[in-house]
Amino acid sequence: MGEMQIKIADEALLTRISDRARLNNRSVEEEVEALLQAAVPARPRREDLPAIAARIRAMTPKGVRQTSAVEMLREDRDR
C-alpha cells in the first residue's frame, strides 16, 4: 500500500470533502481515495477489449443498421 500526503489550501474544498465523507460513512482518507478511484479509472486490459466491444454492440437493437466508420469520416470531411 502506498502513501500520499496532500495539503489542501482551499478550506471550503476540505469542508466539502469532510461533509461528503460523513454522508458516506467514511473517513476523509477513504473519501479522497474513492474520489480518486472515480476520477482516474483503470484502463481496460487489451484482452478485455473484445468483450467490452461485444457488450457495446449488444446495446444496439437488432435490425438497426450500423453506420460504417468510413461513411462517418466522409460525412464529417464534407462539412
N, C-alpha and C positions, 0 to 999 in steps of 0.2 A: 504494500500500500504506500503510495506516495503522499507527500505532504505539500501543502501550499499555504502561504500566508498572504492575505490580501488586506491592504489598507484602503478603507472606503472613506474618502474625504467628504462625500455627499451624505450628510446626516439623514436627509429625507429618504434617500435610497436605502440606507441601512434600516431605517424605521419601517419602510415598506417590506423589506426582506424579513425583518423580525416579525411583523404582523402576519405576513404570509406563512412563515414557519409555524407560528402559533395556531393559525387556522388549519394547517395541515398536520398538526400534532408532531412536528419535527423540531429538531434543534436548528439553529441558524446555519450551522455547518452542513447539516443534512439538506436543508432547503437550498443552499447555494449549490451543493452537488447536484440536486435534482434540476435546478435551473440550467446548470452547465450541461447535464446529460441531454436536456431537451434542446438546448441551443446548438450543441455540437454532436449530432447523431453519428453513430458509427457508419462507415461506408460499407456497403454490401460486398461480400467476397465474390470474386469472379465466378466461382462455381455456383453461386446462388442466383446469378442474373437470369438464367433461363427460366427458373421457377417464378421469379418476380415478373418477367415478361409474360409468362402464361397467366398469372393472376390478373395482370392488366388487360390482356386480351379477353379474358373471361368476363370482364365488366361490360364489354360491348355486346349489345343484344344480337341474337342470331339473325342473319339475313341483312344486317346493316353493312353496306359496302364500305370498306376502309379506303381512305384516300392515300394513294402512294406518296412517299416522301418526294419522289421526283415531281409529281404534279404540284405538290405544295411549294416546292422550291421554285418551280417555273412560275407559278401564280404570284409568288412573292417578288420575284425578279421583275415581273411585268408591271408592277405597281409604279 
